[in-house]
């Protein structure tokens, strides 16, 4: 902005000085005729966005019926946003990390249509134990108690043959059918025999010391129900963690519940709190900065209300547009505050600088700043339009979010906030005197002859025009006669 754009302004100023054409680019080197520049006086175009905002929008909004319609429209939009907030989904789905044209995304969509995603969404959650003496009967009983709690959970698969895969249960079943020769009294030796024969499939689930075969850590698996919904996956993860926290092994951090998918489920736990925290910090910063520049609590509060309303509408209509709340949309929401504050802050500042009634100040504010706000919103919207064809979820969501930010921001800045200020806006902060605010009579008063004579008589004659000492009296008399004639003519 302060380097590249300023350089372009310098080049454009040189073009204007040389009378070169500015459009189209193919004719930028052609000079305009100097006579063409002054043929017609410069006048405002009576149509278009700029003319509409400058001349028609303010008087239109000043009408009482229009104000009532604007208030009703605002309440309708806000109601739709509230409904959307209640239905807003949370979490980043795995398919959104792939491009729209990828085979991975097509596979996920095909599974959703055929119902195969119900099978693929069954999770094999690992329950890991460490720093535990697995050889003692008390420890084995505690492990079995925790395992039964996982079995009884409503999130666990109902198939008794598949829901639990535990080496300890397999070892206990094998041990009851063995003799002392195949299962010696030493736990480590007996476990080694089990893992080398029938329990070979559990070998990777038990970590032992190479020296004496003592178990250092182990794991077993709990198969869950089909949970394709992201919200249910979060609840499942939370429920399993609660079971682990209530066990005897939780005091020293000896138990851990884990699945690779928990990495994605984790954000659904904190995304709502993090979003509210970030939006609150951004809104607080906006409140402080607007108070510095606007210096009026009521106006600052009005701008803050507009910012909160804009973000609420963006969040609400995200749901109607099929956009979930995830880490990507959270970043866009925080960025939208920076875009939306300009539209409202400029109009509020212009309203405070104008004088007159509330309606007059609203009209003047839109005349002075409305065009700039409208052009800024339009240019921002045009800058994001190329992203509409993006095959990436990140960039396409960026377009969707900023389209709503510009649309709602411009609507609040050009319509909702002016109407609000015209109804309950504070007094003007302008320090102009009352005489400057009164309309002045600009009619030109032509002096009459009788009033002109005394004024001319009081005018001093320059020294170089006075009569020289050597001049004759005839010349003086002639001058006197001439002056007399002129005096008669003036009268």
C-alpha positions in Angstrom: 0.0 0.0 0.0 2.8 2.5 0.9 5.2 1.3 -1.8 3.7 -0.4 -4.9 0.4 1.4 -4.8 2.0 4.8 -4.2 4.3 4.2 -7.2 1.3 3.5 -9.4 -0.3 6.7 -8.2 2.8 8.6 -9.3 2.8 7.0 -12.7 -0.9 7.8 -13.1 -0.2 11.4 -12.1 2.4 11.7 -14.8 -0.1 10.2 -17.3 -2.6 12.8 -16.4 -0.1 15.6 -16.7 0.8 14.4 -20.2 -2.9 14.3 -21.2 -2.6 10.5 -22.0 -5.6 8.3 -22.2 -6.3 6.0 -19.3 -8.6 3.5 -21.0 -8.2 1.1 -22.7 -4.6 0.1 -22.1 -3.9 -0.2 -25.9 -4.4 3.5 -26.2 -2.6 4.6 -23.1 0.1 6.3 -25.2 -2.4 8.4 -27.2 -2.7 12.0 -26.2 -6.0 13.7 -25.9 -6.7 16.9 -27.7 -6.2 19.8 -25.3 -9.4 21.5 -26.7 -11.4 18.4 -25.8 -10.6 18.7 -22.2 -12.5 22.0 -21.8 -15.4 21.5 -24.2 -17.9 20.4 -21.6 -18.0 21.3 -17.9 -17.4 18.5 -15.5 -20.7 17.2 -14.0 -21.7 14.2 -11.9 -23.2 11.2 -13.7 -26.9 11.0 -12.7 -26.8 7.2 -12.5 -24.6 4.4 -11.2 -23.5 3.2 -7.8 -21.7 6.4 -6.8 -24.5 8.7 -7.8 -27.1 6.5 -6.2 -25.3 6.4 -2.8 -24.4 10.1 -2.9 -27.7 11.6 -3.9 -30.5 9.1 -3.4 -29.6 6.7 -0.6 -29.7 9.2 2.3 -33.0 10.8 1.5 -34.5 7.4 0.8 -33.5 6.1 4.2 -34.7 9.3 5.9 -38.3 8.4 5.2 -40.1 7.0 8.2 -41.7 4.1 6.3 -38.3 3.1 4.9 -36.8 3.2 8.4 -39.5 0.8 9.7 -38.9 -1.5 6.8 -35.1 -1.5 7.4 -35.7 -2.3 11.1 -38.0 -5.2 10.1 -35.5 -6.5 7.5 -32.7 -6.4 10.1 -34.7 -8.4 12.6 -35.6 -10.9 9.8 -31.9 -11.3 8.9 -31.0 -11.6 12.5 -33.7 -14.3 13.2 -32.4 -16.3 10.2 -28.9 -16.1 11.6 -30.0 -17.3 15.1 -31.7 -20.3 13.5 -28.5 -21.0 11.6 -26.3 -20.7 14.7 -28.5 -23.4 16.5 -28.0 -25.8 13.5 -24.3 -25.0 12.9 -22.1 -28.1 12.6 -18.6 -28.3 14.0 -15.4 -30.0 13.0 -13.2 -30.5 10.0 -14.1 -33.5 8.0 -11.3 -35.5 6.4 -12.7 -35.2 2.9 -12.4 -31.4 3.1 -8.7 -31.7 3.3 -8.6 -33.1 -0.2 -9.3 -31.2 -3.5 -12.8 -31.4 -4.9 -11.7 -33.5 -7.8 -9.6 -36.0 -5.9 -10.3 -39.7 -5.8 -10.2 -39.7 -2.0 -13.1 -37.3 -1.8 -15.0 -39.3 -4.4 -14.5 -42.4 -2.4 -15.8 -40.8 0.8 -18.9 -39.5 -1.0 -19.6 -42.9 -2.5 -19.4 -44.5 0.9 -21.8 -41.9 2.3 -24.3 -42.7 -0.5 -24.1 -46.4 -0.1 -23.9 -46.6 3.7 -20.4 -48.1 3.6 -19.2 -45.2 5.8 -21.0 -46.8 8.7 -18.5 -49.7 8.6 -15.5 -47.6 7.9 -16.3 -45.3 10.8 -16.0 -48.2 13.4 -12.9 -47.2 15.4 -10.5 -49.6 17.1 -9.5 -47.5 20.1 -6.3 -48.5 21.9 -6.2 -48.6 25.7 -2.5 -48.4 26.7 -1.1 -49.3 30.2 2.4 -48.7 31.4 4.4 -48.7 34.7 2.1 -51.4 36.0 3.0 -54.7 37.6 1.0 -57.0 35.3 2.0 -60.1 37.3 0.0 -59.4 40.4 -3.7 -60.6 40.6 -4.8 -57.2 41.9 -3.5 -55.4 38.8 -5.1 -58.0 36.5 -8.4 -57.5 38.3 -8.2 -53.7 38.0 -7.5 -54.1 34.2 -10.5 -56.4 33.8 -12.7 -53.9 35.7 -11.7 -51.1 33.4 -12.2 -53.3 30.4 -15.8 -54.2 31.5 -16.6 -50.5 31.8 -15.5 -50.0 28.2 -17.7 -53.0 27.2 -20.8 -51.4 28.8 -20.3 -48.0 27.2 -23.0 -47.0 24.8 -20.4 -46.2 22.2 -18.9 -49.7 22.1 -19.8 -52.2 19.5 -22.5 -54.7 20.5 -20.8 -57.7 18.8 -19.3 -59.7 21.7 -16.7 -61.4 19.5 -15.3 -58.2 18.2 -15.8 -55.4 20.7 -12.8 -56.3 22.9 -9.4 -57.5 21.7 -7.4 -58.1 24.9 -4.2 -60.1 25.3 -4.9 -60.5 29.0 -8.2 -62.1 28.5 -6.7 -64.4 25.9 -3.9 -65.3 28.3 -6.3 -66.0 31.2 -8.4 -68.3 29.0 -5.3 -70.1 27.8 -3.8 -70.4 31.2 -6.8 -72.2 32.7 -6.4 -75.0 30.2 -2.7 -75.5 30.6 -0.6 -77.7 32.9 2.3 -76.7 35.1 4.7 -77.9 32.4 3.4 -75.5 29.7 2.6 -72.7 32.1 5.2 -72.3 34.9 4.5 -70.4 38.1 6.6 -67.5 36.9 4.3 -65.0 35.1 6.8 -63.8 32.6 7.8 -67.3 31.6 4.2 -68.4 31.2 3.3 -65.3 29.2 6.3 -66.0 27.0 5.0 -69.5 26.2 1.6 -68.0 25.4 2.8 -65.4 23.1 5.0 -67.9 21.2 2.1 -70.3 20.6 -1.6 -69.6 20.6 -1.2 -65.9 21.6 1.2 -65.0 18.8 -1.3 -62.5 17.4 -1.0 -60.5 20.6 2.8 -60.3 20.5 2.8 -56.7 19.2 0.4 -55.6 22.0 2.9 -56.5 24.8 6.2 -54.6 25.3 8.7 -56.7 27.4 12.2 -56.3 28.6 14.7 -58.3 26.6 16.6 -59.4 29.7 13.9 -61.0 32.0 10.7 -60.7 29.9 9.0 -58.4 32.4 6.1 -56.5 30.8 6.8 -52.8 30.6 3.7 -51.7 28.8 0.7 -53.2 27.0 -2.4 -52.4 25.1 -5.8 -53.8 24.2 -8.4 -52.5 21.7 -12.1 -51.5 22.0 -14.2 -51.5 18.9 -16.7 -48.7 18.7 -20.0 -48.4 17.0 -20.3 -46.8 13.6 -20.0 -43.0 14.3 -19.6 -41.1 11.0 -21.0 -37.9 12.6 -18.2 -35.6 13.8 -20.1 -34.5 16.9 -20.7 -38.0 18.0 -17.1 -38.9 17.5 -16.2 -36.1 19.9 -18.7 -37.4 22.4 -17.2 -40.9 22.0 -13.7 -39.7 22.6 -14.8 -37.8 25.7 -16.7 -40.7 27.1 -13.8 -43.1 26.7 -11.4 -40.6 28.3 -13.8 -40.3 31.2 -13.7 -44.0 31.8 -10.0 -44.0 31.8 -9.9 -41.0 34.2 -12.2 -42.9 36.7 -9.9 -45.9 36.8 -7.3 -46.8 39.4 -4.5 -46.2 36.8 -5.3 -42.6 36.2 -3.6 -41.2 39.3 -0.1 -41.7 38.0 -0.9 -41.4 34.3 -0.6 -45.1 33.8 -3.5 -45.4 31.3 -4.0 -43.7 27.9 -6.9 -43.9 25.4 -5.8 -43.2 21.9 -6.8 -43.5 18.2 -5.3 -41.7 15.2 -8.6 -40.1 14.5 -8.6 -38.3 17.9 -6.2 -35.9 16.3 -9.1 -34.5 14.2 -11.7 -35.0 16.9 -9.6 -32.9 19.4 -10.4 -29.6 17.6 -14.1 -30.1 18.0 -13.7 -29.9 21.7 -11.9 -26.6 21.7 -13.1 -25.0 18.5 -16.1 -23.3 20.0 -14.3 -21.9 23.0 -11.3 -20.8 20.9 -13.7 -19.1 18.4 -15.5 -17.2 21.1 -12.2 -16.2 22.8 -10.6 -15.0 19.5 -13.8 -13.1 18.5 -13.9 -11.5 22.0 -10.3 -10.4 21.8 -10.8 -8.9 18.3 -14.0 -7.1 19.4 -12.2 -5.7 22.4 -9.4 -4.4 20.2 -12.0 -2.9 17.8 -13.8 -1.2 20.8 -10.5 0.4 22.0 -9.4 1.6 18.6 -12.8 3.0 17.6 -13.0 4.9 20.9 -9.7 6.5 20.2 -10.8 7.8 16.8 -14.5 8.4 17.5 -14.2 9.5 21.1 -17.9 9.0 22.0 -19.1 6.0 24.0 -22.5 5.7 22.3 -21.0 5.7 18.8 -18.3 3.2 19.8 -21.0 1.0 21.2 -23.1 1.3 18.0 -20.1 0.3 15.9 -19.4 -2.7 18.3 -23.1 -3.8 17.9 -22.7 -3.7 14.2 -19.5 -5.8 14.3 -21.1 -8.4 16.6 -24.2 -8.4 14.4 -22.1 -8.9 11.3 -20.2 -11.9 12.8 -23.4 -13.4 14.1 -25.0 -13.2 10.7 -21.9 -14.7 9.1 -21.9 -17.6 11.6 -25.6 -18.1 11.2 -25.7 -18.2 7.4 -22.6 -20.4 7.4 -25.0 -23.1 8.5 -27.5 -22.3 5.7 -24.6 -22.4 3.1 -23.3 -25.8 4.4 -20.1 -24.4 6.0 -19.1 -26.1 9.3 -17.3 -24.3 12.1 -13.7 -25.6 12.0 -10.2 -24.1 12.4 -10.3 -22.7 8.8 -13.6 -20.9 9.2 -12.6 -19.7 12.7 -9.6 -17.8 11.1 -11.8 -16.3 8.5 -14.3 -15.2 11.1 -11.6 -13.3 13.0 -10.3 -11.7 9.8 -13.8 -10.7 8.8 -13.9 -8.4 11.8 -11.1 -6.3 10.3 -13.0 -6.0 7.0 -16.4 -5.3 8.6 -15.2 -2.6 11.0 -14.2 -0.2 8.2 -17.7 0.1 6.8 -19.3 1.0 10.1 -16.5 3.1 11.6 -16.2 5.5 8.6 -20.0 6.1 8.5 -20.1 6.7 12.2 -17.2 9.1 12.1 -18.8 11.1 9.3 -22.1 11.2 11.2 -20.4 12.7 14.2 -18.6 15.4 12.1 -21.8 16.7 10.5 -24.3 19.2 11.9 -28.0 19.6 11.7 -30.8 17.2 12.6 -30.3 13.5 12.8 -31.7 12.9 9.4 -29.6 15.7 7.9 -26.4 14.4 9.5 -27.2 10.9 8.2 -27.7 12.2 4.7 -24.5 14.2 4.8 -22.6 11.3 6.2 -23.7 9.1 3.3 -22.9 11.8 0.8 -19.4 12.3 2.2 -18.4 8.6 3.0 -21.0 6.4 1.5 -19.4 6.3 -2.0 -16.0 5.3 -0.5 -17.6 2.6 1.6 -19.6 1.2 -1.4 -16.5 1.3 -3.7 -14.4 -0.4 -1.0 -16.9 -3.2 -0.6 -17.3 -3.6 -4.4 -13.5 -3.8 -4.9 -13.0 -6.3 -2.1 -15.8 -8.5 -3.6 -14.3 -8.3 -7.0 -10.9 -9.3 -5.6 -12.3 -12.5 -4.1 -14.4 -13.5 -7.1 -11.6 -15.5 -8.8 -11.6 -17.9 -5.8 -15.1 -19.1 -6.7 -13.6 -21.6 -9.2 -11.0 -23.0 -6.7 -10.9 -26.8 -6.3 -9.5 -26.4 -2.7 -11.8 -26.4 0.3 -9.7 -23.8 2.0 -9.8 -21.2 -0.8 -13.4 -21.8 -1.6 -14.5 -21.4 2.0 -12.4 -18.2 2.0 -14.5 -16.8 -0.8 -17.7 -17.9 0.8 -16.8 -16.2 4.2 -15.5 -13.0 2.7 -18.5 -12.8 0.3 -20.7 -12.8 3.4 -18.4 -10.4 5.3 -18.5 -7.9 2.5 -22.2 -8.3 1.9 -23.3 -8.0 5.5 -20.6 -5.4 6.3 -21.7 -3.1 3.5 -25.4 -3.6 4.4 -24.7 -2.7 8.0 -22.5 0.3 7.1 -24.7 1.8 4.4 -28.2 0.9 5.6 -28.5 -0.4 9.2 -26.1 1.8 11.0 -27.3 5.1 9.3 -30.9 4.3 10.2 -29.8 3.4 13.8 -27.9 6.7 14.2 -30.7 8.7 12.7 -33.0 7.3 15.3 -30.9 7.2 18.5 -27.6 8.8 17.4 -25.7 11.2 19.7 -25.2 14.9 19.2 -22.6 16.1 16.7 -19.0 16.4 17.9 -18.3 19.3 15.4 -17.0 22.5 17.0 -18.2 24.9 14.4 -19.9 28.0 15.6 -23.6 28.6 15.3 -23.0 31.4 12.8 -21.2 29.0 10.5 -24.0 26.5 10.8 -26.7 29.0 9.8 -27.4 29.4 6.1 -25.8 32.5 4.6 -27.4 34.9 2.2 -25.3 34.7 -0.9 -27.3 37.3 -2.9 -25.2 40.0 -4.5 -26.2 43.5 -3.4 -25.6 46.2 -6.0 -24.9 49.6 -4.5 -27.0 52.6 -5.6 -25.4 55.8 -6.9 -26.0 57.7 -3.7 -24.3 55.1 -1.6 -21.4 54.9 -4.1 -20.5 58.6 -4.0 -19.4 58.8 -0.4 -17.4 55.6 -0.8 -15.6 57.0 -3.8 -15.0 60.3 -2.1 -13.3 58.5 0.8 -11.0 56.6 -1.5 -7.4 57.9 -1.5 -5.8 58.9 -4.8 -2.3 57.4 -5.4 0.5 60.0 -5.3 1.6 59.4 -8.9 -1.9 60.3 -10.2 -2.1 63.6 -8.2 -1.6 66.9 -10.2 2.1 68.0 -10.4 3.1 71.4 -9.0 4.0 72.8 -12.5 0.8 72.0 -14.2 -1.4 74.9 -15.4 -4.7 75.8 -13.9 -6.4 75.2 -17.2 -5.5 71.6 -17.0 -6.7 71.5 -13.5 -9.9 73.2 -14.5 -10.3 70.9 -17.4 -9.8 68.0 -15.1 -12.3 69.5 -12.7 -14.8 69.8 -15.5 -14.2 66.3 -16.7 -14.6 65.1 -13.2 -17.7 67.0 -12.8 -19.1 65.5 -15.9 -18.1 62.1 -14.7 -19.7 63.0 -11.4 -22.9 64.0 -13.1 -22.8 60.8 -15.2 -22.4 58.7 -12.1 -25.3 60.4 -10.4 
